[in-house]
Amino acid sequence: MKRFFSAAVVITALAVTFAGCKKDDDPVPQKNIVKLGAQSNATIGAFYSVETNMVYNQDLAFENQAKIDLLCFYEEAGGNNISLAGPGSNIREIFTGETAPENWTTKNETHFTATTSEITIAQFDQIRDGNEIIRSYFNETQTTGIKKAKDLKVNDIRAFMTVDSTFVIYKVISVAQGADGYVEFEYKKYKPN
């Protein structure tokens, strides 16, 4: 009886170990989902680092300026509405206080573009994080980078490139307009060697 129990424990342990392993040929692409709050959102941070995969509130973002790639803001004037930008986009008088991005010493520039070709939701969903095709969706022929993605809407698919040349394609999942609103998006990234 003791052998049977020991064998059962070993088999169960092996089954759990192998069931938890992710295969390289796993057909389900990884999901990177981020929710960023606008400047007056008291519960969701407005700043994001692709490298660390972390959302930061304004004070923590100030302490980690070199890592911040994105910020979310709302501005009705000019039709910006809920938008994404990089700290180097010269967004002024949106965030307040000494830790506002306009007071930072390191202001990473993130460049935004529409995708270079039409892409469906189903096609986006099949792209794997780290796939080289992601770079092809960023319009590198644009002579001047667009420094913000404005008026984001559900199912928008767009691209951006961070200061360290990480290429990202993203799909907007949900949006709430207003200074206390937010944007939620899924992204896939590719960083050349």
C-alpha positions in Angstrom: 0.0 0.0 0.0 2.9 2.3 0.8 4.4 1.9 -2.6 1.1 2.6 -4.3 0.7 5.8 -2.3 4.3 6.9 -3.2 3.9 6.1 -6.8 0.6 8.1 -6.9 2.3 11.1 -5.3 5.1 11.0 -7.8 2.7 10.7 -10.8 0.5 13.6 -9.5 3.6 15.8 -9.0 4.8 15.1 -12.5 1.4 15.7 -14.0 1.2 19.1 -12.2 4.7 20.0 -13.3 4.1 19.2 -16.9 0.7 20.8 -17.0 2.1 24.1 -15.8 4.9 24.2 -18.4 4.3 26.5 -21.3 5.2 25.0 -24.7 7.0 27.0 -27.3 4.4 26.0 -29.8 1.5 27.1 -27.5 -1.2 28.3 -29.9 -2.4 31.0 -27.6 -0.3 34.2 -28.0 0.7 36.0 -24.8 -1.5 38.9 -23.7 0.0 42.1 -22.4 -3.0 44.2 -21.1 -2.5 47.6 -19.6 -5.0 50.1 -18.1 -3.9 53.7 -17.7 -5.9 56.4 -16.0 -6.0 60.0 -17.2 -4.5 62.8 -15.1 -7.3 63.1 -12.5 -8.0 59.4 -12.1 -7.4 58.7 -8.4 -7.2 54.9 -8.7 -5.3 54.1 -11.9 -1.8 55.4 -12.6 -1.3 57.4 -15.8 2.3 56.3 -16.6 3.7 53.1 -18.1 7.0 51.4 -18.7 7.1 48.8 -21.5 10.5 47.5 -20.1 9.2 46.9 -16.6 5.6 46.2 -17.6 4.5 48.5 -14.7 1.9 51.2 -14.3 3.1 54.2 -12.2 1.3 57.0 -10.4 2.8 60.5 -11.0 5.1 60.6 -8.0 6.6 57.1 -8.7 6.9 58.0 -12.4 8.9 61.1 -11.5 11.3 58.8 -9.5 11.6 56.4 -12.5 11.7 59.0 -15.4 14.2 57.0 -17.5 11.8 54.0 -17.6 8.6 55.7 -18.6 7.4 55.3 -22.2 3.7 56.3 -22.0 1.4 58.6 -20.3 -2.4 58.8 -20.5 -4.2 62.1 -20.5 -7.5 63.7 -21.4 -7.8 67.0 -23.2 -11.1 68.0 -24.8 -9.6 71.0 -26.6 -8.3 70.1 -30.1 -10.2 66.7 -30.0 -7.4 64.9 -28.1 -9.9 63.3 -25.7 -8.3 60.2 -24.1 -4.9 60.0 -25.6 -1.5 58.4 -25.1 1.8 60.2 -25.4 5.4 59.9 -24.4 7.0 62.1 -21.6 8.9 63.9 -24.4 5.8 65.0 -26.2 5.6 68.5 -24.6 2.3 67.8 -23.0 1.9 70.9 -20.7 -0.5 72.1 -18.0 -2.3 68.7 -18.0 -0.5 67.2 -15.0 0.1 69.4 -12.0 2.7 69.8 -9.3 6.5 69.5 -9.0 6.4 65.9 -10.4 4.5 66.8 -13.6 6.3 65.5 -16.8 7.1 69.1 -17.9 9.4 69.3 -14.9 11.2 66.0 -15.6 14.9 65.9 -16.5 14.6 62.7 -18.6 11.7 62.9 -21.1 11.7 59.7 -23.3 10.2 60.3 -26.7 7.8 57.7 -27.9 6.6 57.9 -31.5 3.1 56.9 -32.6 1.8 56.0 -36.0 -1.2 54.5 -37.6 -0.4 50.9 -38.7 1.2 50.7 -42.1 -1.5 48.4 -43.4 -5.0 47.4 -42.4 -5.1 44.8 -39.7 -8.1 43.0 -38.3 -8.8 42.2 -34.7 -8.4 38.5 -35.6 -5.0 39.1 -37.2 -3.9 41.1 -34.2 -5.0 38.4 -31.8 -2.8 35.9 -33.7 0.4 37.9 -33.5 2.9 36.6 -30.9 4.7 38.8 -28.6 8.3 39.1 -29.9 7.4 38.4 -33.5 9.5 40.4 -36.0 6.3 41.3 -38.0 5.4 43.8 -35.3 8.1 46.1 -36.6 6.5 46.2 -40.1 3.3 47.8 -38.6 5.2 50.9 -37.4 5.6 53.4 -40.2 9.3 54.0 -40.1 9.2 56.1 -43.3 7.4 58.9 -41.5 9.9 61.8 -41.4 8.7 63.2 -38.1 7.3 61.0 -35.4 3.9 61.7 -34.1 4.2 62.2 -30.4 0.7 61.2 -29.3 -2.1 58.9 -30.2 -5.3 61.0 -29.7 -9.0 60.3 -29.4 -8.6 56.6 -28.8 -11.6 54.4 -29.4 -12.4 50.7 -28.8 -10.9 48.4 -31.4 -8.4 51.0 -32.7 -5.2 49.2 -33.7 -2.1 51.5 -33.8 1.6 51.3 -33.4 4.4 53.0 -31.4 8.1 52.8 -31.0 9.9 53.6 -27.6 13.1 55.5 -27.2 15.0 52.2 -27.0 13.6 51.0 -30.4 11.0 48.6 -29.0 8.2 48.3 -31.6 4.7 47.9 -30.3 1.4 47.2 -31.9 -1.7 47.7 -29.7 -5.4 47.3 -29.7 -7.7 49.5 -27.6 -10.0 47.3 -25.4 -12.0 50.0 -23.5 -12.0 53.7 -23.0 -13.7 56.1 -20.5 -13.5 59.8 -21.5 -12.8 62.6 -19.0 -9.9 63.8 -16.9 -10.8 60.9 -14.5 -11.2 58.4 -17.4 -8.9 55.7 -18.7 -7.8 53.7 -21.6 -7.2 49.9 -21.6 -5.2 48.2 -24.3 -3.5 45.0 -25.3 -0.1 45.2 -26.9 2.5 43.0 -28.6 6.1 44.1 -28.7 9.3 43.4 -30.7 12.8 44.6 -29.9 15.5 44.0 -32.5 18.8 42.5 -31.3 
